[in-house]
Amino acid sequence: KIEKLVSAFREFVELKDRKYRLRTYKKCFLGSEAIDCLVACGCKSRTEAMRMGNILQREISLFKHVTEDHDLKDSYLFYKFTTDLEFSCSRADDDFDYSIDVLFNDFKTVEIKDRAFHLKTYKNCFVGREAVDLLVATGHAQSREDAVRIGCILGSDLNYFEHVARDHEFKDEYLFYKFVDDKA
């Protein structure tokens, strides 16, 4: 959950006061450090890390540019967490849970119905491709790739839903997924 990501950011990014053009920005980190952190946490490239970072910035509101002028960039730009990480992770979780709840409420509007594949019927499920369409159409994702990353966060990381046979992570394909009972 978010605790792992917050812990990774605490370990990899250096929160400190930084100066730019005679102005001091308190407790901030560099965009390039955030990208380094995401690569260390499993992103396959700096480009993928930047996409994931922008999802964390836009959809989950984990951090923002100090003057709110930029999305995450792999450069010497300053960013700060939207919650003070000196407080407990539970406070960060509250903000995270609110953002995820808003996203998930929109996500739940994907068409749920019984679907058949290879002579087997899967009850009350949705199609990954249709969920991707929904995330892009509602503006939660800027691209289909971003939508897949958001779907992976909701499915694999937060366990809101799973593949009907538990054979696949979330994909932009004609694959069936079902909501986990206690989350939907």
Solvent accessible surface area in square Angstrom, and as a share of the most:
residue,aa,sasa,rsa
1,K,112,0.47
2,I,4,0.02
3,E,68,0.30
4,K,157,0.67
5,L,31,0.16
6,V,0,0.00
7,S,60,0.39
8,A,13,0.10
9,F,0,0.00
10,R,118,0.43
11,E,134,0.60
12,F,93,0.39
13,V,8,0.05
14,E,94,0.42
15,L,56,0.28
16,K,90,0.38
17,D,73,0.38
18,R,18,0.07
19,K,150,0.63
20,Y,113,0.43
21,R,197,0.72
22,L,188,0.94
23,R,139,0.51
24,T,57,0.33
25,Y,29,0.11
26,K,142,0.60
27,K,99,0.42
28,C,0,0.00
29,F,0,0.00
30,L,22,0.11
31,G,0,0.00
32,S,31,0.20
33,E,33,0.15
34,A,0,0.00
35,I,0,0.00
36,D,66,0.34
37,C,0,0.00
38,L,5,0.02
39,V,55,0.31
40,A,60,0.47
41,C,69,0.41
42,G,56,0.54
43,C,18,0.11
44,K,182,0.77
45,S,51,0.33
46,R,98,0.36
47,T,74,0.43
48,E,44,0.20
49,A,0,0.00
50,M,61,0.27
51,R,103,0.38
52,M,39,0.17
53,G,0,0.00
54,N,18,0.09
55,I,3,0.01
56,L,6,0.03
57,Q,22,0.10
58,R,86,0.32
59,E,28,0.13
60,I,8,0.04
61,S,50,0.32
62,L,10,0.05
63,F,1,0.01
64,K,63,0.27
65,H,12,0.05
66,V,23,0.13
67,T,58,0.33
68,E,121,0.54
69,D,105,0.54
70,H,63,0.28
71,D,59,0.31
72,L,2,0.01
73,K,87,0.37
74,D,54,0.28
75,S,44,0.28
76,Y,142,0.54
77,L,44,0.22
78,F,11,0.04
79,Y,0,0.00
80,K,72,0.30
81,F,19,0.08
82,T,57,0.33
83,T,10,0.06
84,D,55,0.29
85,L,11,0.05
86,E,119,0.53
87,F,107,0.44
88,S,71,0.46
89,C,35,0.21
90,S,70,0.45
91,R,111,0.40
92,A,7,0.05
93,D,19,0.10
94,D,94,0.48
95,D,62,0.32
96,F,10,0.04
97,D,51,0.26
98,Y,153,0.58
99,S,19,0.12
100,I,2,0.01
101,D,66,0.34
102,V,67,0.39
103,L,4,0.02
104,F,7,0.03
105,N,86,0.44
106,D,52,0.27
107,F,0,0.00
108,K,72,0.30
109,T,98,0.57
110,V,9,0.05
111,E,96,0.43
112,I,66,0.34
113,K,96,0.41
114,D,69,0.36
115,R,17,0.06
116,A,71,0.55
117,F,104,0.43
118,H,153,0.68
119,L,190,0.95
120,K,115,0.49
121,T,75,0.43
122,Y,42,0.16
123,K,136,0.58
124,N,97,0.50
125,C,0,0.00
126,F,0,0.00
127,V,1,0.01
128,G,0,0.00
129,R,108,0.40
130,E,60,0.27
131,A,0,0.00
132,V,0,0.00
133,D,63,0.33
134,L,36,0.18
135,L,1,0.00
136,V,54,0.31
137,A,90,0.69
138,T,64,0.37
139,G,55,0.53
140,H,28,0.12
141,A,6,0.05
142,Q,129,0.57
143,S,38,0.25
144,R,91,0.33
145,E,94,0.42
146,D,12,0.06
147,A,0,0.00
148,V,36,0.21
149,R,37,0.14
150,I,2,0.01
151,G,0,0.00
152,C,31,0.18
153,I,16,0.08
154,L,0,0.00
155,G,6,0.05
156,S,52,0.34
157,D,83,0.43
158,L,15,0.08
159,N,90,0.46
160,Y,27,0.10
161,F,6,0.02
162,E,44,0.20
163,H,16,0.07
164,V,26,0.15
165,A,51,0.39
166,R,184,0.67
167,D,103,0.53
168,H,71,0.32
169,E,105,0.47
170,F,7,0.03
171,K,72,0.30
172,D,38,0.20
173,E,78,0.35
174,Y,120,0.46
175,L,31,0.16
176,F,10,0.04
177,Y,2,0.01
178,K,73,0.31
179,F,27,0.11
180,V,43,0.25
181,D,138,0.71
182,D,121,0.63
183,K,79,0.33
184,A,72,0.56
